[in-house]
Amino acid sequence: MHRTRIKICGITREQDVAAAAQAGADALGFVFYAPSPRSVTPARAGALIAAMPPFVTPVALFVNATLDEVVAVARQAPFALLQFHGDETAADCAAIAAAVGRPFMRVFRVRPDTRGADLLEYEHQYRAASPLFSSLLLDTYVDAYGGAGKVFDWSLIPKELAPRVVLSGGLSANNATDAVGRVRPCAVDISSGVEQHKGIKDARKIAAFVAAVRAADATIESDPPHDSST
């Protein structure tokens, strides 16, 4: 059966690690950006990662961090994947990823005037820049760093790109089935949609979100592809 990967981002507590893993999350995100209410220190992240079960991927989110800052985090928090969410260039991402020996995702914040060709060109630039490039994570543009908690127009995503992207932005248990059924991304990423309040997850919301994604997965093998423009 088709299986969309699920990342729960902004983890700050051991009980949220346990709830996400029990629900079936594939990856957990840790935010290393001090202005964020979901930010954790490297030492705190290290303790949370130590509490993770096998085969769940720890992801480290950075916003315009220096190489030295990323290296310092890597010493205390053994993350498996980098997520760049700031103004980093392709060369910046490639250099940092090579220095710490980790693959990376690059966030693209989708604007109303974004074209499908823009997304394809952006992915091409990063794929050409580094063999450690993993995928684009598509989020909604706002005039701030970090997640927007808002949905963008999914029909902007080219069908040939969709199976390689991580879909984010305003997802919840209420729209996850539709999102996965329409876009059919490689993975989905959620933070605020499964929270009691900023930085504190809700185990029931996590379980409901995972169930909604799996409901879409259950129909994908038998259904023809949906037209995301309708």
N, C-alpha and C positions, 0 to 999 in steps of 0.2 A: 504494500500500500504506500502511496505517496506520503511523505512525512515532512511537513514544514518545520524547520528548526525554530526554537523559541528562546529568546534572550530576555531575561528580566534585569533591568538596569537600575542603578541607584541603590544597591544593597548596602545597608549600614548595620544590620543586627543579625546575630546568630539564628534567631527564630525565623527570620526571613530567608536565610540560606536554607534552612530545613524545609520551610513551606514550599519554596520554589523547587527544590530538588524532589520533594515528595510528589508535587503536582506533575513533574515530568519536564521541567525546564532543561534545555540543553546547555545554556550559558548564563552566567551571572555577570553583571557589569558593576565595576567599582569606579567611582568618580574621583579624580584627582584634580579638582579645580576648586580652589578655596572659596570663591563667591557662591558656589552652589550649596543649597541646603542639604544636598545628598553627598557632599564631599566627605571623604574619609582620609585619615592619615595613612602613610605607608605601613606603619606598625599595626594599625587597626585592620587594614585590608589583609595584611599577612595572617592575622588571627582568623579572620573570616574565611579566607581561602583555605586555611588549614582545616576548617570545619566542613568543607565541601566534600561530597562523596566522589569516588572515581567517575570519570567519563562525563563530568560536567565542567565546561570550559570557563575559566576566569578571564574576564576581559577588562583591560585598564583603559579608562577614558581620560584623555588629556585635551586641554585647550591651550594652544600656543606655549606649550612647555618647552624648556631647553633640553638639549641632549643630557646634560648633567642631572637635571631633575628627573628625567625618565629613568636614567641609569640608577639613581638613588632609590626610586620606587622599586625597581626590579630587584634590588638587593634584599628588600624586606618583604615584598609581596610577589611571589612567583607567578605572575600572570602568563597566560598562554597566547594572548592576542591583544594587539594595540588597537585603539579606536581614536582617530584624530578628529576633533570636533571644532577646531578653530580656523585660523587663517593660514595654516601650514601649506606650503607649496608641495608639489610632487617630490621635488628634490629634498625638502626638509623631512618628509615622511620616509622617503627611501633611506636617508642617512641615519635617522634615529632607529628605524626598524633593523637596519643592518648592524648597528652598534649593539643592540640588545639581543639580536638574533631571534626576532619574533615576527610573524606575519602581521599585517595591519589592514584595518578597514578605514575608509575615508568617508566622512559624512558629506553629503551634498544636500544643502538646504534649498528645497524647491520653491521657487517663486511662481506667482500666477502667470508670468510671461516666459517661464522656462519651456524650452522645446525638447522634444524627444532627441533631436540631434545633439543638443547641448549635453544631455546625459551620456549619450554614446561617446562623444568626444572627450568628456571628462574621464570616463572610465578608461578610454584608450590611453590618455596621457599618463594616468597612474599605473596602468598595466605595463606601459613601455618604460616607466621610470624604475620599476623594481620587481624582481621575481617574488618578493615577499608581499606584494599587493594581493589582498584576498577578495575584497568586494567593496562596492559602494553601499552605504547606508543612507537611505533617502528619508529626510525629515522635512518638516514644513519650515519655510523661512520666517523668522521673526528678527527684530532688531536687537538680538541678544544671543549669547552663546548658550549651548545646552538645548535640551528638548523643548519644543514649543507646546506640546500637548494639543496640537490642532491638526486636522486632516487636510491634506492637499489633494489636488485633482489626480487621482490614480490613472486616469486615461492618458496622462502625459508620458507614462512609462512605456517605452517601446516594447513590443511583445518579445523581441529577440533578447532584450536586456533583462526582462523581469525574472527569469529563472536564476539569475546570478546576483540579484540584489537582496539587501535586507530592508524590509519595509518598516518604517516607523512613522510617528506623527499622529497623535490623537487616537490611537488604537485603544479599544476596550473590549470587554466581553460582548458588548452590544453590536459592534461592527466588525469584529475579527473574522467571523465566518464569511461575511460578504467580501471583506478585504482580500482574504486568501483565495476565495473562489474567483474573484475578478482578476487579481493581479498574478496570482500563483508565483509568489516570490520564493527564493531559497529559504528565507527566514524572516521572522518578525521580531521587532524589538519594542518593549513597552516599559514605562516607568510610572508616570503619574496615573495612568489608567488602572493600576493595581495597588493604589495607596490609600491608607486611611487619611494621612496628611503627608506633607513633603518629607521624604526620607524614611517614612514608616509604612511598610507594606501591609496589605490585608490578605491573609491566607485564603479567605473565601474568594476574593476577587482574582487572585492568582489562579486558583483552581478553575474558576469559571472561564477565565481567559484561555487557559490551556484547552479546556473542553470545547470552547468555541472554535479554536484553530483546528482541533482534531475532527470536529464535525465537518469542516470544509475539506479536510484531507480525505475523509471517508467518501466524498462525492466526486473528487477530482478524477479518479481512475476511470469511472464509468461515464462521466459527463463530458461532452465536447467542450473545448475551450470557450469561455465566455468572452463577449466583446466588451472590453473595459470602457469603451466610449459610450455605452448605452446606460 
